[in-house]
Amino acid sequence: MELSPDEANLLASNEWFANLPTAVADTLVQAGRRRHLKDGELLHARGDPAQGLYVLLQGFIRICGASEHGREATLIFIEPGTWFGEIALIDKQPRTHDAWAVGSCTVLIVPSATIQLLLQNDPQASLCFAGLIARKLRAAMLWIEDMNLLPLNSRLAQKILDLHSRGALVENGELMVSQDDLATLIGASRQSINRELKLWATQNVVSLSYGKLRILDVHALRALVLAAK
């Protein structure tokens, strides 16, 4: 498959992909096929068989879980250039979570058969995919550390700044993310998030409206992050 110059630059900006052996990187790109998703369209559901490895080329993907009573929780927003979906390919188990498009999305899908051939025939490729999983595990451990050591206001400020800087969830200067999503993204209750945001609103740090917020004082948010370091 041919990549556009912008797509090639995007993939090259991902540290994991940029350090792959040329043969492995070329195999992934050549075997890939694009899939376009509309806002709110499902990429895969929990329990689906693994159809391939993904890399996001445009938009955001929201990874979420749901309780047996139907309550949904956002776990992470995947941004362009990120490879994901490798766990189900390695352990050959069903998908663990739902993946939904946020905005218009383009995903490159590398078929499962291609990945399995690489793993079976190229020991170097196996080490590369082990490295990808290790990166995700390292990030998860750091998230657990932050959740246990950093105060809620610092975690919330950092998450808002991170999401805003990525841009895909920003419309007309407002961050389009619900308080429920912010709560699950930083491991807090919605009530505690609501209290903190209302306090910031009285201090003119943010302004709030349904399902979105606007940053009014970015320096105040950065100071909250730095104070916890």
PyMOL commands that set and color helices and strands:
alter all, ss='L'
color gray80, all
select helices_A, chain A and resi 5-12+15-18+22-31+86-91+112-121+123-149+152-166+179-186+190-202+218-227
alter helices_A, ss='H'
color red, helices_A
select strands_A, chain A and resi 33-37+42-44+52-66+72-78+83-84+98-111+170-171+174-175+206-209+212-215
alter strands_A, ss='S'
color yellow, strands_A
deselect
rebuild
show_as cartoon
